[in-house]
């Protein structure tokens, strides 16, 4: 109930006024049945803008840190994400990653939409980074289509490190659903998972027009920090 209150009464109308989102291809998101929506991740605002324009409810895998922050702000953030039905993801290791996969599969088995950011974190510089294979594992194990999505302009309104977004125009584009049924039964094959993930990232790239970097975002951020003498490259 809180999810629908946010979308239709509290947050959704405000987002439409502040950011006047252009919405392209939303009809490509299946009207029913399980599917994954895989998008680029440029801003904290992405968590709210994409759900606001979708006709169906979508559940995101959200990083665990959103649920464990200290102080009043941390408690409010955690309460917000839990009330909106989002799932905390522990990114600390292989076992934690498997738990996230199982949570995501639970959403898909209920015939719902699952949102995921294959990059695993927000882009620190607006470029598109190499995707993690978890999205491929979910798609192949659940046997569901993947709808690529591109957020355009959200980095400019709220780049990492900016507390509040500035008003501006954003575009949200959805691509044609990607069917990976030809890889059924191959969810344990690393080469297949990499190929599926790369196909998803290329579809996102075509929609977003970003520069692509064939590195994982944390690796690129660490390299940037080393280049600048060990200085921080900005928050994830």
C-alpha positions in Angstrom: 0.0 0.0 0.0 2.9 2.4 0.8 4.4 1.7 -2.6 1.1 2.9 -4.4 0.8 5.8 -2.0 4.3 7.0 -2.9 3.8 6.4 -6.6 0.4 8.0 -7.1 0.0 10.5 -4.3 3.3 11.5 -2.5 6.3 11.1 -4.8 5.2 10.3 -8.3 3.4 13.6 -9.0 6.2 15.6 -7.5 8.8 13.9 -9.7 6.8 14.5 -12.8 6.7 18.2 -12.0 10.3 18.6 -11.1 11.9 16.5 -13.8 9.2 16.4 -16.6 10.4 12.9 -17.7 10.2 12.0 -21.3 9.1 8.3 -21.4 9.9 6.3 -24.5 9.0 2.6 -25.1 7.2 1.9 -21.8 4.8 -0.2 -23.8 7.7 -2.7 -24.3 7.5 -3.7 -20.6 5.3 -6.8 -20.4 1.8 -5.9 -19.1 1.8 -9.1 -17.1 4.1 -12.0 -16.1 7.6 -12.1 -14.8 10.3 -10.0 -16.4 13.6 -8.2 -15.5 14.1 -4.5 -16.1 17.8 -3.9 -16.4 19.1 -0.3 -16.4 22.1 1.9 -16.2 22.6 3.5 -12.8 23.7 7.2 -12.8 21.9 8.6 -9.7 20.1 8.0 -6.5 17.1 9.5 -8.2 17.0 6.4 -10.5 15.4 4.4 -7.7 12.3 6.7 -7.8 12.0 7.9 -11.4 11.8 4.5 -13.1 9.1 3.1 -10.8 7.2 6.4 -11.1 6.7 5.9 -14.9 6.0 2.2 -15.0 2.4 1.0 -15.0 3.3 -2.1 -13.0 4.9 -2.4 -9.6 8.6 -3.1 -9.7 10.8 -4.5 -6.9 14.5 -3.5 -6.9 17.5 -5.3 -5.5 18.9 -2.4 -3.4 22.3 -2.3 -1.8 22.3 -3.3 1.9 23.9 0.0 3.0 20.5 1.7 2.3 19.0 -0.4 5.1 21.9 -0.1 7.7 22.8 3.6 7.8 23.4 5.2 11.2 21.4 7.8 13.0 18.0 9.2 12.2 18.7 9.6 8.5 19.7 5.9 8.3 16.6 4.7 10.0 14.4 6.9 7.8 16.1 5.6 4.7 15.8 2.0 5.8 12.1 2.5 6.6 11.5 4.1 3.2 13.1 1.3 1.2 11.4 -1.5 3.3 8.0 0.2 3.0 8.4 0.4 -0.7 9.1 -3.3 -0.9 12.7 -3.2 -2.0 15.1 -6.0 -1.2 18.5 -5.4 0.6 21.5 -7.0 -1.2 24.7 -7.8 0.6 27.6 -7.3 -1.8 30.3 -8.6 0.5 31.0 -12.0 -1.2 29.9 -15.0 -3.2 27.5 -16.4 -0.5 25.9 -13.0 -0.1 25.5 -12.7 -3.9 23.8 -16.1 -4.0 21.3 -15.0 -1.4 20.5 -12.0 -3.5 19.9 -14.2 -6.5 17.5 -16.3 -4.5 15.6 -13.2 -3.4 15.4 -12.0 -7.0 14.1 -15.4 -8.1 11.4 -15.3 -5.5 10.1 -12.1 -7.0 10.2 -13.5 -10.5 8.5 -16.8 -9.5 5.6 -14.7 -8.2 5.2 -13.3 -11.8 6.4 -9.8 -10.9 8.8 -7.3 -12.3 12.3 -7.2 -10.9 14.6 -4.2 -11.3 18.3 -4.6 -11.4 21.3 -2.4 -12.1 23.9 -4.8 -13.7 26.8 -2.4 -13.0 26.2 -3.1 -9.3 26.7 0.6 -8.3 26.2 4.1 -9.5 28.5 5.4 -12.2 30.9 7.9 -10.6 31.6 9.7 -13.9 28.5 9.2 -16.1 30.0 6.4 -18.2 28.5 2.9 -18.6 30.6 0.2 -17.0 30.9 -3.6 -17.4 27.9 -5.6 -16.0 27.9 -8.2 -13.3 26.6 -11.6 -14.4 23.9 -11.8 -11.7 21.4 -10.4 -14.2 22.1 -13.3 -16.6 21.8 -15.9 -13.8 18.4 -14.5 -12.9 17.2 -14.4 -16.5 18.3 -17.9 -17.4 17.3 -19.6 -14.1 13.8 -17.9 -14.2 13.4 -18.2 -18.0 12.2 -14.6 -18.2 12.8 -11.7 -20.7 15.1 -8.8 -19.9 13.9 -5.3 -20.8 16.8 -2.9 -21.2 16.3 0.6 -19.7 18.3 3.8 -20.0 18.1 6.7 -17.7 19.3 9.9 -19.5 19.9 13.1 -17.6 19.8 11.8 -14.0 23.6 12.1 -13.6 23.2 15.8 -14.3 20.4 16.4 -11.8 21.9 14.4 -9.0 25.5 13.0 -9.5 27.0 10.8 -6.7 27.7 13.0 -3.7 24.9 15.5 -4.2 22.3 15.2 -1.4 19.3 16.7 -3.3 18.5 16.6 -7.0 18.3 19.9 -8.9 15.3 20.4 -11.2 15.9 19.3 -14.8 14.6 17.3 -17.7 15.2 13.5 -17.8 14.5 10.8 -20.3 13.6 7.2 -19.5 13.9 4.8 -22.5 12.8 1.1 -22.6 14.1 -1.2 -25.3 12.7 -4.3 -26.8 12.6 -7.3 -24.4 15.6 -9.6 -24.9 14.8 -13.3 -25.1 17.5 -15.7 -23.9 15.5 -18.9 -24.1 18.2 -20.3 -26.5 20.5 -20.6 -23.5 18.0 -22.6 -21.3 19.8 -25.0 -19.0 23.1 -23.1 -19.3 22.9 -20.9 -16.2 26.0 -22.5 -14.7 28.2 -21.8 -17.8 30.4 -18.8 -17.1 31.0 -18.1 -20.8 27.2 -18.0 -21.5 26.6 -15.8 -18.5 29.2 -13.3 -19.7 27.8 -13.3 -23.2 24.2 -12.7 -22.0 25.3 -10.0 -19.6 27.3 -8.3 -22.4 24.3 -8.4 -24.7 22.2 -6.7 -22.1 24.8 -4.0 -21.5 25.1 -3.4 -25.2 21.3 -2.9 -25.4 21.4 -0.4 -22.6 24.3 1.4 -24.3 22.4 1.8 -27.5 19.5 3.4 -25.5 21.6 5.6 -23.3 24.3 6.8 -25.7 26.9 6.7 -22.9 30.6 6.0 -23.3 31.2 2.4 -22.5 34.1 1.2 -20.3 35.0 -2.5 -20.2 35.9 -2.5 -16.5 33.8 -3.0 -13.4 32.9 0.4 -11.9 34.7 -0.1 -8.6 37.9 -1.0 -10.4 37.7 2.1 -12.6 37.0 4.3 -9.6 40.0 2.8 -7.7 42.3 3.3 -10.7 41.1 6.9 -10.9 41.9 7.4 -7.2 45.4 5.9 -7.7 46.0 8.2 -10.6 45.2 11.2 -8.4 47.6 10.1 -5.7 45.2 8.1 -3.6 42.6 10.8 -3.3 38.9 9.8 -3.0 37.1 9.6 -6.3 33.7 10.4 -4.8 31.0 8.3 -3.0 29.6 5.2 -4.7 
